[in-house]
Amino acid sequence: MTGPLDYQANGLRLELATRRMSGPLVAGSHPRRWIGWATGLPATLLTVSLVVVPVVWTVVIAVRAKPLVVVACLLVAVGAVGATQLARHRWVSGVRLLCWPIALGLVGAGMWLLGKGLGRDGTWAYVRTLAWVVFGVVLLGIALGIAWLARDSRWLWRPLIVPFGISAVVSGVAFRLIFQFGGDWLGIDSVAVYKWWFRAMLGSAFLWTWLGFVTGLFRAGILAVEADPVRAGYLHGDGKQFPFRRLFELLRPVVLIVGLAVGVAAARVFDVVLIGVPGSLQYQIDSATVHWWRLAVDPGVDPGVAAAYGLPLAVLVGFVAWLLQTNVRRHRTSWAAQAGQEGMVARDGLGMRRGLGMFTVSVLALAPIGWLIVVALRDRGGFGFGAVTRMFRDPALVRSLETTAWVASLATLVVVTAAVPVAYRLAALRPNRPAAGIAVLTLVVLSVLPVQSYLGPVDAFIDANELSGTRIPLILLHAAAGLPIAILVLRGALLAAPGTPAADALHGLAGPGAIVRRVLHSAGPALGAVAVLEFIQVWNDFVIGLLISGAGATPWSLLLWGGARQFTENSAQLAAGSLISAVLPVVLLVLTWRRWLVPGLTGGVLR
């Protein structure tokens, strides 16, 4: 047998390959590795300096002021994780019998110490926040059921996504107007009844904001599953009409991203409480975030006390994120190519009853917007455009909208440009290696960190260096907060199955132009989704702007909040301002929903 042909000239030897070449184009490390490290520096510096370091400082001052609360948080976290692991794994019976009392004892001791450290009012605020998180979990289940029933609908579900583009401040204005009118119509005059009435208002506003967004993403995932013969066979294998367990298992990557967003929003209910609940009732139905804000802005309270009060919130949200993140890699097939193909799985159309139900839900989804329009036009005892005209002529609103647009646009630009290089490098890590798991876990933790865990030190630094009232701190802080989730989404879009040409191209060496083409080809919709969601989040932000901005950099949400102090007298102008501020994010959301958001977010975040 003859060996492979080779040619040698001028010290160069070329050997003819006798088999098909596969794998990365060039083995080994990149000769210009420093370029990759340099491109990842902006994201690293932003995240470390504006999130990680402030979180560490928050823990330090919390230990000084309230060591009991810090120890209690540690006990609860260790006990809850241990109990979860015991419930998931089949260990030796004797070991389990020994470990269960220890895990539950740690949780019980931690909760008792937390109650002592937080005080009565602080503890009840956390109980209400825990109820909000449970409500968020229930919302995920409701959305999954609606998505399953409406998976054949081609257009009736679309009004459901509109409220997601509307901020919590606008939701608070709309539902306060609705519930105040309803309370007057029902003749409610009892303070106790009004407390429950406004609790229902807060739940309705939260449900209105998130239900359509979650339902739309779950529906896209279901369509992709049913378009895949393998996964569809697994889904319908038991013959049930609603195979919840298998459907949840197949949708785990999307459930992770959606669950993170809903969980953080539920734990951070803030905006809608401040603007939607009358001041006389806020102390009785507030959340942990509102209670923390009162501690943080009170000059008579040690900053360490406010820092310690925010730690249990980080533990709560982090634990929920950890629950969603574990065992998420079982089904790794990408959905990006199939998510938008709605017509592929349509069967015999909607039944009359189901179609009527979806039509009713769609009308209800648009009803609060219709009520805002009615109130905005009902100005000073009659119908007219006076309130809308006054808002357009208000120089303060024009300046605040301009400021918000600049901050949102620049923060989005920073997030996209800083996240892509890091996501590309993380996607090149082998998914089954420890480095990839550690990177993903770190990003998940950073994604769900409540702003209470780092806003206090950042605000103190800005005041000390006289940066308050400028746009730069707002831009950088919004970018730092949005980077972890952006990197997660882009990494998932760039990942490819091992052994495929796409994976070989990802791991092979290439110049900047080739890398840009790979990113645009593999993660084009994800880039669009990240940009749209970051812009909408910054445009609709209230809590960061409330603590960081100054007189020269006031977002529009703060302007509305200021007008809400005379809510009844300013109701028409508040409604008009809410409608004006909601136009841009809603239009952006609707225009990019099918082209970018659905394929970008359902492409598999942790494949």
C-alpha positions as CSV (number, residue, x, y, z in Angstrom):
1,M,0.0,0.0,0.0
2,T,1.4,3.3,-1.0
3,G,1.3,6.3,1.4
4,P,-0.3,9.6,0.7
5,L,1.3,11.8,-2.0
6,D,3.3,14.7,-0.8
7,Y,5.2,17.6,-2.5
8,Q,8.2,19.4,-1.1
9,A,9.8,22.6,-2.4
10,N,11.9,25.3,-0.8
11,G,11.5,23.8,2.6
12,L,7.7,23.6,2.4
13,R,6.0,20.1,2.5
14,L,2.4,19.7,1.3
15,E,0.7,16.4,1.9
16,L,-2.5,15.4,0.0
17,A,-5.3,14.4,2.4
18,T,-6.8,10.9,1.8
19,R,-10.0,11.4,3.8
20,R,-12.5,14.1,4.2
21,M,-11.4,16.9,6.5
22,S,-13.6,17.8,9.5
23,G,-13.4,19.9,12.7
24,P,-12.1,23.4,13.2
25,L,-10.2,24.7,10.3
26,V,-7.0,25.3,12.4
27,A,-6.3,23.5,15.6
28,G,-4.9,25.3,18.6
29,S,-5.2,28.9,19.9
30,H,-5.6,32.0,18.0
31,P,-2.3,33.8,17.2
32,R,-4.0,37.1,18.2
33,R,-5.8,36.0,21.3
34,W,-5.4,39.4,22.9
35,I,-7.9,40.8,20.4
36,G,-10.6,38.5,21.8
37,W,-9.8,39.5,25.3
38,A,-9.8,43.2,24.4
39,T,-13.2,43.0,22.8
40,G,-14.6,41.4,26.0
41,L,-13.2,44.2,28.2
42,P,-16.1,46.7,27.9
43,A,-18.7,44.2,29.1
44,T,-16.4,42.9,31.9
45,L,-15.6,46.4,33.1
46,L,-19.2,47.6,33.1
47,T,-20.5,44.5,34.9
48,V,-17.8,44.3,37.4
49,S,-17.6,48.0,38.3
50,L,-21.4,48.8,38.3
51,V,-22.8,45.5,39.5
52,V,-20.3,43.1,41.1
53,V,-18.3,45.6,43.1
54,P,-21.5,47.4,44.4
55,V,-23.0,44.0,45.3
56,V,-19.9,43.1,47.3
57,W,-20.0,46.5,49.1
58,T,-23.7,46.1,49.8
59,V,-22.9,42.8,51.5
60,V,-20.1,44.4,53.5
61,I,-22.1,47.3,54.9
62,A,-25.0,44.9,55.5
63,V,-22.8,42.7,57.6
64,R,-21.7,45.7,59.6
65,A,-25.3,47.0,60.2
66,K,-27.4,43.8,60.3
67,P,-25.2,40.7,60.7
68,L,-28.3,38.7,61.8
69,V,-30.0,39.2,58.5
70,V,-27.0,38.2,56.5
71,V,-26.6,35.0,58.5
72,A,-30.3,34.3,58.1
73,C,-30.1,34.7,54.3
74,L,-27.2,32.2,54.2
75,L,-29.0,29.6,56.3
76,V,-32.2,29.9,54.1
77,A,-30.2,29.7,50.9
78,V,-28.2,26.6,52.0
79,G,-31.3,24.9,53.4
80,A,-33.5,25.6,50.4
81,V,-30.9,24.3,47.9
82,G,-30.2,21.2,50.0
83,A,-33.9,20.4,50.3
84,T,-34.4,20.8,46.6
85,Q,-31.5,18.5,45.8
86,L,-32.9,15.9,48.2
87,A,-36.2,16.1,46.5
88,R,-34.7,15.7,43.0
89,H,-32.1,12.9,43.6
90,R,-32.6,9.3,44.8
91,W,-30.0,9.1,47.5
92,V,-29.5,6.3,50.0
93,S,-32.5,6.2,52.3
94,G,-30.5,6.5,55.5
95,V,-28.6,9.6,54.2
96,R,-31.9,11.2,53.1
97,L,-33.5,10.6,56.4
98,L,-30.6,12.3,58.1
99,C,-30.3,15.2,55.6
100,W,-34.0,16.2,55.4
101,P,-34.2,17.4,59.0
102,I,-31.0,19.3,58.6
103,A,-32.1,21.1,55.4
104,L,-35.6,22.0,56.8
105,G,-34.1,23.0,60.1
106,L,-31.7,25.4,58.3
107,V,-34.6,27.0,56.4
108,G,-36.8,27.3,59.6
109,A,-34.0,28.8,61.6
110,G,-33.1,31.2,58.8
111,M,-36.8,32.3,58.4
112,W,-37.1,32.9,62.2
113,L,-33.9,35.0,62.3
114,L,-35.1,36.9,59.2
115,G,-38.3,37.8,61.0
116,K,-36.3,39.0,64.0
117,G,-33.9,41.0,61.8
118,L,-36.5,42.6,59.4
119,G,-39.1,43.7,62.0
120,R,-42.8,43.4,61.7
121,D,-43.4,45.9,58.8
122,G,-40.4,44.6,56.9
123,T,-41.4,41.0,57.3
124,W,-44.9,41.6,56.1
125,A,-43.6,43.5,53.0
126,Y,-41.6,40.4,52.2
127,V,-44.6,38.1,52.7
128,R,-46.4,40.2,50.1
129,T,-43.4,40.0,47.8
130,L,-43.4,36.2,48.2
131,A,-47.0,36.2,47.2
132,W,-46.1,38.2,44.1
133,V,-43.5,35.6,43.1
134,V,-46.1,32.8,43.6
135,F,-48.5,34.8,41.5
136,G,-45.8,35.0,38.8
137,V,-45.4,31.2,38.8
138,V,-49.2,30.8,38.5
139,L,-49.1,33.3,35.6
140,L,-46.7,31.1,33.8
141,G,-49.0,28.1,34.1
142,I,-52.0,30.2,32.9
143,A,-50.1,31.5,29.9
144,L,-49.0,27.9,29.0
145,G,-52.6,26.8,29.0
146,I,-53.8,29.7,26.9
147,A,-50.9,29.1,24.5
148,W,-51.9,25.5,24.1
149,L,-55.5,26.3,23.4
150,A,-54.6,29.2,21.1
151,R,-51.8,27.5,19.2
152,D,-54.0,27.3,16.0
153,S,-55.0,31.0,16.1
154,R,-53.3,33.1,13.6
155,W,-54.3,36.6,14.6
156,L,-56.6,36.7,17.7
157,W,-53.6,36.5,20.1
158,R,-51.8,39.5,18.8
159,P,-53.5,42.2,21.0
160,L,-52.2,40.2,24.0
161,I,-48.6,41.3,23.2
162,V,-49.4,45.1,23.2
163,P,-49.4,45.6,27.0
164,F,-45.8,44.3,27.3
165,G,-44.6,47.4,25.5
166,I,-46.4,49.6,28.1
167,S,-44.5,50.5,31.2
168,A,-45.6,49.6,34.7
169,V,-46.1,53.3,35.4
170,V,-48.7,53.6,32.6
171,S,-50.3,50.3,33.7
172,G,-50.6,51.8,37.2
173,V,-52.3,54.9,35.8
174,A,-54.7,53.0,33.6
175,F,-55.8,50.5,36.3
176,R,-56.0,53.1,39.0
177,L,-58.4,55.0,36.8
178,I,-60.4,51.9,36.1
179,F,-60.6,50.7,39.7
180,Q,-61.3,54.2,41.1
181,F,-64.2,54.4,38.7
182,G,-65.3,50.9,39.6
183,G,-65.0,51.6,43.3
184,D,-67.2,54.8,43.0
185,W,-69.7,52.8,40.9
186,L,-69.9,50.0,43.4
187,G,-70.1,52.5,46.3
188,I,-67.1,51.2,48.2
189,D,-66.5,53.4,51.3
190,S,-64.7,51.0,53.6
191,V,-60.9,51.3,54.1
192,A,-60.5,47.5,54.6
193,V,-62.4,46.8,51.4
194,Y,-60.4,49.4,49.5
195,K,-57.2,47.7,50.5
196,W,-58.3,44.5,48.9
197,W,-59.7,46.4,46.0
198,F,-56.3,48.0,45.3
199,R,-54.6,44.6,45.8
200,A,-56.8,43.3,43.0
201,M,-55.8,46.4,41.0
202,L,-52.1,45.6,41.3
203,G,-52.6,42.0,40.4
204,S,-54.7,42.9,37.3
205,A,-52.0,45.4,36.2
206,F,-49.2,42.8,36.5
207,L,-51.3,40.2,34.7
208,W,-52.2,42.6,31.9
209,T,-48.5,43.5,31.4
210,W,-47.0,40.0,31.2
211,L,-49.7,37.5,30.1
212,G,-49.6,38.3,26.4
213,F,-45.9,38.4,26.1
214,V,-45.5,35.0,27.9
215,T,-48.4,33.5,26.0
216,G,-47.0,34.6,22.7
217,L,-43.5,33.1,23.3
218,F,-45.0,29.8,24.7
219,R,-47.3,29.6,21.6
220,A,-44.3,30.0,19.3
221,G,-42.5,27.2,21.2
222,I,-45.4,24.9,21.0
223,L,-45.7,25.5,17.2
224,A,-42.0,24.6,16.8
225,V,-42.3,21.5,18.9
226,E,-45.3,20.2,16.9
227,A,-43.5,21.0,13.6
228,D,-40.7,18.6,14.7
229,P,-41.8,15.0,14.3
230,V,-39.5,13.7,17.0
231,R,-40.5,16.2,19.7
232,A,-44.2,16.1,18.6
233,G,-44.1,12.3,19.0
234,Y,-42.7,12.6,22.5
235,L,-45.2,15.4,23.4
236,H,-48.3,13.4,22.4
237,G,-46.9,10.0,23.4
238,D,-49.2,9.6,26.4
239,G,-52.3,10.6,24.5
240,K,-53.4,13.4,26.9
241,Q,-55.2,16.4,25.5
242,F,-53.0,18.7,27.6
243,P,-49.6,17.0,28.4
244,F,-48.5,19.6,30.8
245,R,-45.4,17.8,32.2
246,R,-43.9,16.9,28.8
247,L,-44.8,20.3,27.3
248,F,-43.1,22.1,30.2
249,E,-40.0,19.8,29.8
250,L,-39.8,20.6,26.0
251,L,-40.2,24.4,26.7
252,R,-37.6,24.6,29.4
253,P,-35.2,26.9,27.6
254,V,-37.9,29.4,26.9
255,V,-39.4,28.9,30.4
256,L,-36.0,29.9,31.8
257,I,-35.8,33.3,30.0
258,V,-39.5,34.1,30.5
259,G,-39.4,32.8,34.1
260,L,-36.4,35.0,34.9
261,A,-38.1,38.1,33.5
262,V,-41.4,37.4,35.2
263,G,-39.8,36.3,38.5
264,V,-37.7,39.5,38.7
265,A,-40.7,41.6,37.8
266,A,-42.9,39.9,40.4
267,A,-40.2,40.3,43.1
268,R,-39.6,43.9,42.1
269,V,-43.2,45.2,42.0
270,F,-42.4,48.9,42.6
271,D,-43.6,51.3,39.9
272,V,-47.2,50.3,39.9
273,V,-47.4,50.6,43.7
274,L,-46.1,54.1,43.8
275,I,-48.2,55.5,41.1
276,G,-51.3,53.2,41.3
277,V,-52.0,53.0,45.0
278,P,-53.1,56.1,47.0
279,G,-50.5,57.3,49.4
280,S,-52.7,56.6,52.4
281,L,-52.8,52.9,51.5
282,Q,-49.2,52.3,50.3
283,Y,-47.8,51.4,53.7
284,Q,-50.4,48.7,54.1
285,I,-50.1,47.0,50.7
286,D,-46.5,47.8,49.7
287,S,-43.8,45.4,48.5
288,A,-40.3,44.7,49.8
289,T,-38.9,47.0,47.1
290,V,-41.1,49.9,48.1
291,H,-40.1,49.3,51.8
292,W,-36.4,49.2,50.8
293,W,-36.8,52.5,48.8
294,R,-38.2,54.2,51.9
295,L,-35.2,53.0,54.0
296,A,-32.7,54.0,51.2
297,V,-34.0,57.6,50.8
298,D,-34.5,58.2,54.6
299,P,-31.5,60.3,55.8
300,G,-32.0,59.1,59.3
301,V,-31.5,55.4,58.4
302,D,-28.0,53.9,58.2
303,P,-27.3,52.8,54.5
304,G,-26.3,49.4,55.9
305,V,-29.8,48.8,57.1
306,A,-31.3,49.4,53.7
307,A,-28.5,47.2,52.2
308,A,-29.3,44.4,54.6
309,Y,-33.0,44.7,53.8
310,G,-32.4,44.1,50.1
311,L,-30.4,40.9,50.6
312,P,-33.4,38.5,51.2
313,L,-34.8,39.7,47.9
314,A,-31.6,38.7,46.1
315,V,-31.8,35.3,47.7
316,L,-35.4,34.8,46.8
317,V,-35.0,35.7,43.1
318,G,-31.7,33.8,42.9
319,F,-33.2,30.6,44.2
320,V,-36.1,30.8,41.7
321,A,-33.6,31.4,38.9
322,W,-31.6,28.4,40.0
323,L,-34.7,26.2,40.0
324,L,-35.5,27.2,36.4
325,Q,-31.9,26.8,35.2
326,T,-31.2,23.3,36.4
327,N,-31.7,20.4,34.0
328,V,-32.5,22.8,31.1
329,R,-30.3,21.1,28.5
330,R,-32.1,17.9,28.0
331,H,-33.7,18.9,24.7
332,R,-31.1,20.9,22.7
333,T,-32.8,21.3,19.3
334,S,-33.0,24.9,18.1
335,W,-36.4,26.4,17.5
336,A,-35.2,29.5,15.7
337,A,-35.8,28.1,12.2
338,Q,-39.3,26.9,13.0
339,A,-40.7,29.4,15.5
340,G,-42.3,31.7,12.9
341,Q,-43.9,29.0,10.7
342,E,-47.4,29.2,12.1
343,G,-49.2,27.7,9.2
344,M,-47.3,24.4,9.3
345,V,-49.2,22.9,12.2
346,A,-52.7,24.5,11.7
347,R,-55.3,21.8,11.8
348,D,-59.0,22.3,11.3
349,G,-59.1,25.9,12.5
350,L,-60.5,27.3,15.7
351,G,-63.7,26.0,17.1
352,M,-66.5,28.5,17.7
353,R,-66.2,28.3,21.5
354,R,-62.4,28.6,21.5
355,G,-62.5,31.4,18.9
356,L,-65.0,33.4,21.0
357,G,-62.9,32.9,24.1
358,M,-59.8,34.2,22.4
359,F,-61.7,37.2,20.9
360,T,-62.9,38.0,24.4
361,V,-59.4,37.9,25.9
362,S,-58.1,40.1,23.1
363,V,-60.8,42.7,23.7
364,L,-60.0,42.7,27.4
365,A,-56.3,43.1,26.6
366,L,-57.1,46.4,24.8
367,A,-59.7,47.7,27.2
368,P,-57.3,49.6,29.5
369,I,-55.8,51.4,26.6
370,G,-59.4,52.3,25.5
371,W,-60.1,53.6,29.0
372,L,-57.0,55.8,28.9
373,I,-58.2,57.3,25.6
374,V,-61.6,58.0,27.1
375,V,-60.1,59.7,30.2
376,A,-57.6,61.7,28.1
377,L,-60.5,63.0,25.9
378,R,-62.8,63.7,28.9
379,D,-61.1,67.0,29.9
380,R,-62.6,69.6,32.3
381,G,-66.1,68.3,32.1
382,G,-66.4,67.7,28.4
383,F,-64.8,65.8,25.5
384,G,-62.0,67.3,23.6
385,F,-58.3,67.2,22.9
386,G,-57.3,69.8,25.5
387,A,-55.3,67.5,27.7
388,V,-53.4,66.0,24.7
389,T,-52.6,69.4,23.4
390,R,-51.3,70.6,26.8
391,M,-49.1,67.6,27.1
392,F,-47.6,68.1,23.6
393,R,-47.0,71.8,24.5
394,D,-45.4,71.0,27.8
395,P,-41.7,71.7,27.5
396,A,-40.9,69.5,30.5
397,L,-42.5,66.4,28.8
398,V,-40.7,67.1,25.6
399,R,-37.3,67.3,27.4
400,S,-38.0,64.2,29.4
401,L,-39.0,62.2,26.3
402,E,-35.9,63.4,24.5
403,T,-33.7,62.4,27.5
404,T,-35.4,59.0,27.7
405,A,-34.8,58.4,23.9
406,W,-31.2,59.3,24.1
407,V,-30.6,57.2,27.2
408,A,-32.5,54.2,25.8
409,S,-30.8,54.4,22.4
410,L,-27.2,54.7,23.7
411,A,-27.7,52.1,26.4
412,T,-29.0,49.7,23.7
413,L,-26.0,50.4,21.5
414,V,-23.6,49.8,24.4
415,V,-25.4,46.5,25.3
416,V,-25.4,45.1,21.8
417,T,-21.8,46.0,20.9
418,A,-20.4,44.9,24.3
419,A,-22.4,41.6,24.5
420,V,-21.6,40.2,21.1
421,P,-17.9,39.5,21.6
422,V,-18.4,37.9,25.0
423,A,-21.3,35.8,23.7
424,Y,-19.2,34.6,20.7
425,R,-16.4,33.6,23.0
426,L,-18.7,31.8,25.4
427,A,-20.4,30.0,22.6
428,A,-17.0,28.6,21.5
429,L,-16.7,26.8,24.9
430,R,-17.8,23.2,24.8
431,P,-21.3,23.0,26.4
432,N,-20.5,19.9,28.4
433,R,-17.3,21.5,30.0
434,P,-17.3,23.0,33.5
435,A,-16.2,26.4,32.1
436,A,-19.4,26.7,30.1
437,G,-21.6,25.7,33.1
438,I,-19.9,28.2,35.4
439,A,-20.2,31.0,32.8
440,V,-23.9,30.3,32.3
441,L,-24.6,30.1,36.1
442,T,-22.8,33.4,36.6
443,L,-24.8,35.1,33.9
444,V,-28.1,33.8,35.3
445,V,-27.2,35.1,38.8
446,L,-26.2,38.5,37.4
447,S,-29.4,38.6,35.3
448,V,-31.7,38.2,38.3
449,L,-29.9,40.4,40.8
450,P,-32.4,42.9,42.1
451,V,-31.4,46.6,41.6
452,Q,-31.6,47.0,45.4
453,S,-28.4,44.9,45.7
454,Y,-26.3,47.4,43.9
455,L,-28.1,50.7,43.5
456,G,-27.3,52.1,46.9
457,P,-23.4,52.1,46.5
458,V,-23.7,53.3,42.9
459,D,-26.0,56.2,44.0
460,A,-23.6,57.2,46.7
461,F,-20.7,57.2,44.3
462,I,-22.6,59.3,41.8
463,D,-23.5,61.9,44.5
464,A,-19.9,62.0,45.8
465,N,-18.5,62.7,42.4
466,E,-21.2,65.2,41.4
467,L,-22.4,63.2,38.4
468,S,-26.1,63.4,39.4
469,G,-28.2,65.1,36.8
470,T,-26.3,63.8,33.8
471,R,-27.2,61.1,31.3
472,I,-23.9,59.2,31.5
473,P,-24.6,57.3,34.8
474,L,-28.1,56.3,33.6
475,I,-26.7,55.0,30.3
476,L,-23.9,53.0,31.9
477,L,-26.0,51.6,34.7
478,H,-28.8,50.5,32.3
479,A,-26.2,48.9,30.1
480,A,-24.5,47.0,33.0
481,A,-27.9,45.7,34.2
482,G,-28.9,44.5,30.7
483,L,-25.6,42.9,29.6
484,P,-26.0,39.5,31.4
485,I,-29.3,38.5,29.9
486,A,-28.2,39.9,26.5
487,I,-25.1,37.6,26.6
488,L,-27.3,34.6,27.6
489,V,-29.6,35.1,24.6
490,L,-26.9,35.8,22.1
491,R,-24.8,32.8,23.3
492,G,-27.8,30.5,22.9
493,A,-28.4,31.8,19.4
494,L,-24.7,31.2,18.4
495,L,-24.4,27.7,19.8
496,A,-24.5,24.8,17.3
497,A,-24.7,21.1,17.7
498,P,-21.3,19.4,18.0
499,G,-19.8,18.0,14.8
500,T,-21.8,20.2,12.5
501,P,-20.3,22.7,10.0
502,A,-21.8,25.5,12.0
503,A,-19.9,24.3,15.1
504,D,-16.7,23.9,13.2
505,A,-17.0,27.4,11.9
506,L,-17.7,28.7,15.4
507,H,-14.5,27.0,16.8
508,G,-12.3,27.7,13.8
509,L,-10.1,30.7,13.4
510,A,-11.4,33.6,11.4
511,G,-10.9,37.3,10.8
512,P,-13.2,40.0,12.1
513,G,-15.2,40.2,8.9
514,A,-15.9,36.4,8.9
515,I,-16.9,36.6,12.6
516,V,-19.3,39.4,11.9
517,R,-20.9,37.3,9.1
518,R,-21.2,34.3,11.3
519,V,-22.9,36.3,14.1
520,L,-25.4,37.9,11.7
521,H,-26.2,34.6,10.1
522,S,-26.6,32.6,13.3
523,A,-27.9,35.3,15.7
524,G,-29.5,37.9,13.5
525,P,-33.0,37.6,15.1
526,A,-31.4,37.4,18.6
527,L,-29.5,40.6,18.0
528,G,-32.7,42.3,17.1
529,A,-34.5,40.8,20.1
530,V,-31.8,42.0,22.5
531,A,-31.8,45.5,21.0
532,V,-35.6,45.8,21.1
533,L,-36.0,44.5,24.6
534,E,-33.2,46.6,26.0
535,F,-34.7,49.8,24.4
536,I,-38.2,49.0,25.7
537,Q,-36.8,48.2,29.2
538,V,-34.8,51.4,29.4
539,W,-37.6,53.5,27.9
540,N,-40.1,52.2,30.5
541,D,-37.7,52.2,33.5
542,F,-38.7,54.0,36.7
543,V,-36.8,52.7,39.6
544,I,-33.2,53.3,38.3
545,G,-34.2,56.8,37.0
546,L,-35.9,57.6,40.4
547,L,-32.6,57.0,42.3
548,I,-29.9,57.9,39.8
549,S,-31.3,60.8,37.7
550,G,-31.3,64.4,38.6
551,A,-32.8,67.6,37.4
552,G,-31.0,67.5,34.1
553,A,-31.7,63.9,33.3
554,T,-35.3,63.2,34.2
555,P,-37.0,60.3,32.4
556,W,-40.6,60.7,31.3
557,S,-41.8,58.2,34.0
558,L,-40.7,60.5,36.8
559,L,-42.6,63.3,35.2
560,L,-45.8,61.2,35.3
561,W,-45.1,60.1,38.8
562,G,-44.9,63.8,39.9
563,G,-48.2,64.6,38.3
564,A,-49.8,61.6,40.0
565,R,-49.6,63.3,43.4
566,Q,-52.7,65.2,42.4
567,F,-54.2,62.2,40.7
568,T,-57.8,63.2,40.5
569,E,-57.1,66.7,39.3
570,N,-54.6,65.6,36.7
571,S,-56.3,62.4,35.5
572,A,-56.8,63.7,32.0
573,Q,-53.3,64.9,31.5
574,L,-51.9,61.7,33.2
575,A,-53.8,59.6,30.7
576,A,-52.7,61.7,27.8
577,G,-49.1,61.6,28.9
578,S,-49.3,57.8,29.4
579,L,-50.6,57.3,25.8
580,I,-47.9,59.6,24.3
581,S,-45.1,57.8,26.1
582,A,-46.5,54.3,25.2
583,V,-46.6,54.9,21.4
584,L,-43.0,54.3,20.5
585,P,-42.4,51.0,22.5
586,V,-45.7,49.5,21.5
587,V,-45.1,50.2,17.8
588,L,-41.5,48.9,18.1
589,L,-42.8,45.7,19.8
590,V,-45.5,45.0,17.3
591,L,-43.3,45.6,14.3
592,T,-40.5,43.3,15.5
593,W,-42.5,40.6,17.3
594,R,-42.5,37.9,14.5
595,R,-39.4,38.9,12.7
596,W,-37.0,39.3,15.7
597,L,-38.5,38.7,19.1
598,V,-40.1,35.3,18.7
599,P,-37.2,33.6,16.7
600,G,-34.6,35.4,18.8
601,L,-36.0,34.4,22.2
602,T,-37.1,30.9,21.3
603,G,-33.9,29.9,19.6
604,G,-32.7,28.0,22.7
605,V,-30.9,29.9,25.3
606,L,-29.0,27.1,27.0
607,R,-28.6,24.5,24.3
